Amino acid sequence: MNTLCREIAQMIDHSLLRPDLTDREIERECGAAKRYNVASVCCRPCDVKRASELLSGSQVAVGAVVGFPHGSHKTSTKVFETQEALADGAKEIDMVLNIGKLKSGDHEYVKKDIQAVVDVSHVGGAIVKVILENYYLTDEEKQTACRLCEEAGADFVKTSTGFAGGGATIEDLVLMRKSVSSKIQVKAAGGVRDLDMALKVKKAGATRFGATRTAEILDDCRKKEGE
């Protein structure tokens, strides 16, 4: 795999979050993630242990979602979910912030909610990506959320769950990149379905993106790069 295709592969969090995914599909998709050497798989909590077993010995990290998909779990529940995911082998946590509290202006609640997950994750050696779910937010709220994520010690800000009415947009990625310091990375999720969009989110400053069409994106990259 040439340099560009390797770079794209290392941006991909292979998404295994569809509610109807079967055990057999989880096994097949973890095999694909290993074959294409992507950055991670992003799993439902019930699948983290199996994914960790399947990807043992590879460079592919296992990620888990927390407070998914609405962010309205109590903080103690999010912390418990995180602890369980870490025990099952997760090295990356994608948590949904509390959207309603953000829109209510309760910024202290939002920050403490994120920080609680960040603290337990970092102790366990895992990074945290905070999902803002931009579909529900104004630009001002997106900027505020980015600031709160950074203050809470998060490693990434992320556009979406992929399960709301809209996903990643280039405009949102540019806004989010401008709203955090260089210490924080940006992840796109929802709508990255081809190589063209993958290249656009990369140009906009994203260092990770969620994808279900991983094979198609990387096979197209190899084809276009003459491999």
C-alpha positions, 0 to 999 in steps of 0.5 A: 500500500502506498503512502497516501493509502496508508495514511487514509487507512490510518485515519479510519475507525471502521464502524461496527455500530449498526444495531442489527449486526450479527456475531458473524458480521462482527468477525468478518468486519474485524478480519477486514479491519486487520487486512486493511490495517486501519486505525481502529474498529469502533464497536458496540459495547457488547462486541468489544471483548470479541473484537479484542480477541479477533484483533489481538496481535494486530495494530488495529485498536478496539474502540467502544461507544459510551452514552450512545447514541443520545448522550443522555445517560447519567455520568455514573452510567457512562463511567461504568460503561467506560470501565467495562469497555476498558476491561474488555480491551478497548483502547479508544472511547467514543462518548456522546456528550449530553446534548440536552444539557449543552443546549440548556446552557449547563456547561458545567454539567457537560464539562464534568460529564466528559471529564469523568469519562476522560479521567477513567479512560486515561488511567486505563490507557485509552483515548477519548473522542467526544461526539458533539452530534452537530445535527442538533447544534448551532455553530455557537453551541459547536464552538462551546462544546469544543471548548468544553471538551478541551477543558475536560481533557478530551483527545478528540472532538467528533462530529456525529454518531452517524445515527442522527439526521445529518453527519459530518460536513466540511464546514463543521470540520473547519469550524471544529478545527478552529475551535480547539488547539493543536492538542486536540484532534478532530474526527468526522463521522457520518457520510464519509462513503468514498475516497473523494470525501475521505480526502476532503475531510483530511484536507479540512483537518480531520485525522480520523473518520468513521467508515463502514465502506472501508474496503471500497475506499481503500480499494479505490485508493489503491486503484487510483494510485496504480497499485 
